[in-house]
Amino acid sequence: MSGLIDLLNSDLGKQIISGVGQQVGTTEEETSSVLSSALPELVGGMQNNAATPDGQNGLLGALLGGKHDGSILDNLSGFINGGDHSDGGSILGHVLGDNQENVQNQVSQNTGVSSDKVAMIMKIAAPILMGYLAKKAMNNGLNNDGTSANGGGLSDILGGLLGGGQQQNTAPTPSSGSGNILTSMLDQDGDGQLGLGDAVTAATRKGGLGGFLGSLFGKK
């Protein structure tokens, strides 16, 4: 998770924390605590989504060809204070699916910040995170297939934010401290790992594996 820690400790991160806190009505300490807990969950959700071809294509399309081109970082205060935050709700719904409320409640429990304020912070932070990822994707020369001529693809960008790299191409586990809320929901056998056994267990549930994943990511 060092990548996200570095981000929050940077000048950009301090601007995000200060601006979001003023907008939501939380102290900088509270805002930093929520972001430190919530951002790994969002990146972990993106990793899980990107593990499927459709999910990867959707994320790449948003980063490379959509409105999340990184320009949000050029007028960050304008977005935080007067921008349209509804897009953040769409991003959260796509990345977290039906587990959005569960993640928000868990972050609230972890930080002591009310769940409604956690929801507001996450809604503002989600488009900023997408803009930040878009900048990194462009700087890395990311291609539409998720690879890069510079040697670091989409999985490396996401893994780098969670403190990994080229070896972190699978969903993070609870012991990694990243994406642990989502992983605990996916981990069917409680062993802390996402493997074939979890897929088999999920597949035997009502709706099968497709129904389970469709519910998780809010597939329509």
N, C-alpha and C positions, 0 to 999 in steps of 0.2 A: 504493500500500500504506500510505499515511499513516494511514488509518483504523485498521488493525491495529496500527501502530506506536504511535499515540495510546492505543489500548486497553492495550497491554502496558506503556506508560509511566505509565498512570494508577494510582490507588490500588488499583482492582480488579485491574488487571493484575499489580501487585506482589504482591497477595494470592494470585493464581492461581499465579504463578511460585514463590513461597515455599512454598505448600502442596503443589503438585504435586511440586516438587523433594524435599521432605521425605518424601513418600509413595513416590516412585520410587527415591530414593537418588542424585539428581544435584545438582550445585551449582546455585545460582541462575543463574550464567552459562551453564551447560550447558542448563538448563531454558529459559531465555530464548532461547538460540540455536535450540533445537529448535522452540519455539513460533513463533519468527519465520520459520522455514523451513516448518513444517508447516501453520500456519493459512492462509496464502495458497493452499496447495494444496487445502485443504478448501473454502474459499470459491470458488476457481476451479472445483472439481468441482461445487459447487452451481450456479454460473453455467451450466456446461455442461448440467447436468441440467435447469435451469429454462428452457433454450432450447427444450424440447419441451413441448407442452401437458400431457402426462401428468406429466412431471417437475416442472413448475411447480405443478400441482395437488397433487402429493404433498408438495412442500415447503411450500406454503401451508397445507395441511391440518395438517402437523406444527406449524407456527408459530402458527396461529390457532385450531385446534380440538383439537390433541393435547395430550400431556402436557408438551411443551416450551413452557410458558407463561411462562418467565422466573423462576419461583419458585425455581429452583435457585440463583439469585444471592442469595436472601434468607438462605440457610444454606450458603454456599459451603464453609466449612471442614468442616461436617458431611458434605457430599457427598464432598469430596476424601478425607477421612480414614476415613469409614465407610460411604459410600454404595455403591449397586449400580452398578458400572462396566460391567456387561455391555451396557447400552444403548449405550455408546460404541462397542462393537464392531459393533453393528447399524447405527449411523449411518455408521461408516467403510465398512462393506460396501456400504451403499446408495449413498453418495456416490462412493466410489472404485472400487467393483466389483472386478473381477479384478486391478486395478492397485494394490490396497492394499499388498501386500507390496513391489512395485516402488517405490512412493512412500516407504514406510518405509525401505527400503534406501538410496534416494537422499538422504533427509533425514539418515540416519546418516552417509553419505559427506560430506555438506555440513558437518556439525557435529562429527564425530568422536565422537559418542555412540553406544553400541552399539545395534543395531537392536531388540533386545528391550526396552531402556529407551525408545527412541523409540516403539515400539508401545504401551507402557504410558502414556506421556505423551499420545499422541494419543487413546487410548481414554478417558482422563479428560477431556481438553480438548474432545472432540467434543460431549458434552451441554452443557458450559458455553457453547460457541460457539452452539449452538442456542438456549439460554436467552437469551443476549445478543441474538441476532437477533430472537427473539420480542419482547423488550422494545422494540427499535427498531421492529419492525413495528407494535406497539400504539401507540407514541408517534407514529408517522407516520400513524396511521389507515388502515393497509393493509386493503384489501378482499379478499374471497375470489377476485376475478378478477386480483389482483396489482397493481391500481391503487390510488391514494390520492387523496382529495379535497384533501390537503395538497400535492399536486404531485410526490410522490416515491413511485414504486412499488417492487416487489420488486427489479427490476433496478438501481434507483438505490441501494437499501440495500446490495446485494451489491457493486455497483461502487464505492460510497463506501468500503467497507472495503478495497478494493484500490487506493484512491487515485483512482478515477474518479468518474463521476456519471451523468448522463443520457446521455452519449455512450457509456458503456461498457456496451453491451447485448449484446456478443458475447463469445465466449470470449477470455480474455487470451492474449497472445502471449508468447514467451520474453523479448522485449525489455522487456516491462512489469515483469518481476521477479515476476509473480504467476501462479500456476497453471502455471509453465513445465514441470514434469515431465509433467503430464497433457497439456498442449498438444503437447509433443514426441511423445507417443504418438499423438495424433490427427493430427498434421501428416504426411500421407502423402508429400508431395513435397519436404519439407525446406526450404520457403521461409520458414518462420517465421510463416505465415499460415494460418488455417483457412478454406478456400474451396471452391468447387464442384469443383475438381480433386481435392481430398482426398476429397470425398464419392464421386466417381466411382471413384477408386482403391480406396477402402474397399468400394464396392459390388461391385467385380469380384473381391474376395477370397471365399474359401469362406464361405458363409453370407450373403453380401450385406451391404448396409449395415445392415439390421435386425439381422442376426446379430452384426455388428461392434459396434454400439451396445449390443445386449443383453448382449454379453460384457463391454463396458466398464463398464456400470453394474450388472451382476449382475442383470439383469431376469429374473424368474421367471415 
